[in-house]
């Protein structure tokens, strides 16, 4: 880098008014005469002795400004950056991804100072990780939907980025992967996983289940498959000792006809565990209330009481928190008949209820039996009384008129006249009847026959 400055010689310059300054002899210089000063500063090197400038004051001011710029730290820093080696724009990091280890690696470049990685997941969005020795390790995530991986590092203080797209192999055979995958932990020690055959899977497809815990040190295949028409559609595990809180489940498949896509999922065992019913359910009652007590069920891990919730079925279903010390007090005055109570358990954060416990009976049968007997006696007594009243009423009607005639004042004249007519009527009636009964005798005279001669 070189600078060239030429200052014009001052004409009619004098040190005093009306007198001309004597001309000084020219001082030899490797850069030229003083009147035509040239300053070259290759690599910030300056001449050991600056020549004494002779000329106008303007030229001296320009030289001063120029020297201040050359000595400015920001200017020197800019020059230093220009001297850094450049990075080829087409340089490749050769990014690689290992889905088994969930690890992203690339070729380390010289003078790599820092960097980070980004996994773009369709469900979880962007997941960022800081670089450690030219690699990034992510937590387990489902990969069957594909992810986009990006690496950005700084080499010689220049950013370099590279993107890798990871897809589910066999995209030309969509619908061949297992579907409707789910798992259930029950009785604290057992787990069942089920899935369905892909709608586009060929007839000879066969699926296999692999389980890996969160430490990535224990990976095992399903020990007992559940089959349907020769195809694996489920898995039964009787030992869950090697599993951690969350685990990675992978179902891949094989076929002689076409490629089979895989299905994977991350499951938290606490979320898929169905709790057993509580233990030691007891009911104690006094004259006015009953108290139900129970013990928390056995689970895969020894959770605290606040991690549970319970549902009681007495007359109606009641939800009780685990903070209630596993007890419930309710009013039940005497006399009380026989009643039943049953309980089931769920996680405090999710109402995923387990099975009901066996019904527990409480109360006494004697009060109920006595009440039934009283009701029966009352009904029978009522019926008997009604029948007796009906019989007496019927007999009374048979012997007495319900409405007897009302007596009236006697009219002698009218009554005697009616009596005479009645007597005459009876007399004629009797005579007529006697006439009907009169016998009629017929006498026939018979002539005596003459004697024979």
Buried (B, 14 or more C-beta within 10 A) or exposed (E): EEEEEEBEEBEEEEEEEEEEEEEEEEEEBEEEBBBBBBBEBEEEEEEEEEBEBBBBEEBEEEBEEBBEEBEEEEEEEEEEEEEEEEBEEEEEBEBEBEBEEBBBBBEEBEEBEEBBBBBBBEEEEEBEBEBEEBBBBBEBBBBBEEBBBBBBBBBBEBEBEBEBEBEBEBEEBEEBBBBEBEBEBBBBEBBBBBBBBBEBBBEEBBBBBBBBBBEBEBBBEBEEBBEEEEBBBBBBBEEBEBBEEBBBBBBBBEBEEBEBBBBBBEBEBBEBBBBBBBEEBEBEBEEEEBBBBBEBBEBBEEBEEEBBBBBBBBEEEBEBEBEEEBEBEBEBEEEBEEBBBBBBBBBBEEEBBBEEBEEBEBBEEEBBEEEEEEEEEEEEEEEEEEEEEEEEEEEEEEEEEEEEEEEEEEEEEEEEEEEEEEEEEEEEEEEEEEEEEEEEEEEEEEEEEEEEE
